[in-house]
Amino acid sequence: MKAALKSDFGHKLLEFYERISAWEQGVVDESQLSPAQMHALEMLGHMGTPTMKALAGRLGVTTGTLTAMIDRLEKGQLVERTRNPDDRRSTILQLTDSGRMHFEQHHAYHIQLTEELSASFSEDELATMNDFLGRLIERI
């Protein structure tokens, strides 16, 4: 029975991922950005003015991968790079006004989705779900 339960969990987890991914793609399509670019803007909006290394770590990508993405976002005037005054070997990132507009609009979609998904759960169930999701994230 345990194998069947784990299998069912795996299927539901995959279906949840696919549905969230499809929702995210639909939202991002309006912006003309890729989901990865939008995630970078989203993370920048939450982090403020991180270094390239810090943002790459939060996104789970290499600094080389992030550099190519930031090049495109900078070309689109969504992100600015400046030298870190405390360490000239590193670069600090920040959203432009246009980048902040994209972040705020996308973040509003995330808030709306969270409200819709959590509406049928009690406060205790949400606390339990948060615990479960935190433990899942730690395992990845």
N, C-alpha and C positions, 0 to 999 in steps of 0.2 A: 504494500500500500504506500509506503514512503516513496518509492520510485515513481509511482503514478502521481502522487501529490507534487513531487518536485517537477515532474514533466509538465503538469498542468500549470504550475507556477511559472515555469520557463516560457510556456506558450502565452500566458497572460502578460508576462513582462515584455515579450517581443511584440505582442499586439499593441500594448500601451505605447511602447517606443515608436512603432510605426504610425500610430494615430497622432501622437504628439509631433512627430517629424512632418507628417502631411499637413497638420494644422500650421506648423511653423513655416513650411514652404509656402503655403497659401498667403500667410501674412507678409512674408518677406518679398514675395513676387511683386507686390505693389511698390516696393522701394527701389527696384532694379539692382539690389545687392544680393550677394550670395548669402545663404544661411551662416556660413563661417564669418563673413564680413559683418553681418548684423550682430552675431554673437560677440565679436571683438568690440563693436560699438557699445553693445549692452554692458559688457564687462568694464569698458572704459568709463561709461557713465556711472557705474557703481564704485569704481576704484578712485576716480578723480584724476590724478596725474601720476600714473605708475611708470616705472621704467619698462623698457622693452622686455627685459628678463622677467620681471614680476608678472607682466601681462601674459607672456608666453607660458609661464608656470600655471597661472590660473586657467588658461584655455587648454592646457595639456598639449601644446605644440612646441616645436623647436623654435629657437630665435630666428633661424633661417627661414622657416615657413612663415613666421610672423612678419619678418621683414618684407617679404613679397606681398603679403596682404596689406601691410601698412603703406607700402609704396602705392598700391591701388587706391586705398582710402585717402591718402594724402593728395594724390592726383585728382580725386573727386572732391577735394576741399572739405573733407569730413573730419580729418585728423591733422594735427600739427605735431611736429617733432622739434624738440629743443635739447640742447646739451644740458646734462645734469650739472648744476653748478658745484655740487659736492663731489662729483666723480666724472671727470671729463671723458672717461671711457664709456660711459653709459648715456643713454638717450631717454628723455622723459616725453611721454605722450599726453596729449589732451585733445578733447573734442573741440571742433570749431563750432560756431553757432549753428551751422547746418547739421553737423554731426550730432549736436545736442538735441536738435529738433527730431532727427531720426530716432535717437535713443528714447526720448520722452514718448514719442508715438508708439514705438515698439514696446516699451515698458508698460504703457497703458493697456496694450493687448494682453500682456502677461498677467497683469492684475485682473483683467476681466476673465481670462481663462481660469485663474486661480479661484476667483469668486464662484464661477460656474461649477468647477470640479469639486469644490469643498462644500457646496450648498447642502448636500445630503448627509454630511457627516456631523456628528456631535463634537463638542469641544474635546472630549476625552478621546474620541476616535481620531481627530486631527492630531492630537498630541502623540498618540500611538503611531499614526501614519508618519509623522515627522521623525519619530525615533527609528522606525523601520527604514525609511528612505535614507536617513543619515547613516545607518549601518550598511545599507547597500552601496552608498557612495564611497564609504571607507574601503569596501572590498574591491572596488574597481581600480 
